[in-house]
């Protein structure tokens, strides 16, 4: 399965999520992106500071880097987490909940 297929599968299990984008897929709410794929075949999630730190430590993950710069608040989701439906669903929900706390753009 490609990252796009895995991402679509993840989102299909979460009724409140709308997939956006054509080549680079993403989700957003109130003008804020909270998950996305990239050309390198990775999935990133935007998490709160607390969830971000916990996720990176627990899964030995790293911050998402785009065009040479780190995107604050985004973590790269390792394949092992992406394969664990319960775990990735939990973090997608945490990402959505965090975005709801931000002021709409």
RAVEN-V113496 format. One record per backbone hydrogen bond with DSSP energy under -1.0 kcal/mol. CO is the residue of the C=O (numbers start at 1). NH is the residue of the N-H. If there is no record, write none. Layout:
CO:NH
CO:NH
This chain:
2:6
3:7
4:8
5:9
6:10
7:11
8:12
11:14
14:17
20:26
25:37
26:20
27:34
27:35
29:32
30:105
32:29
34:46
35:27
36:44
38:41
42:38
43:77
44:36
45:75
48:52
49:53
50:54
51:55
52:56
53:57
54:58
55:59
56:61
62:76
64:71
66:69
69:66
71:74
73:47
74:64
75:45
78:82
79:83
83:85
84:88
85:89
86:90
87:91
88:92
89:93
90:94
91:95
92:96
93:97
94:98
95:99
96:100
98:101
99:102
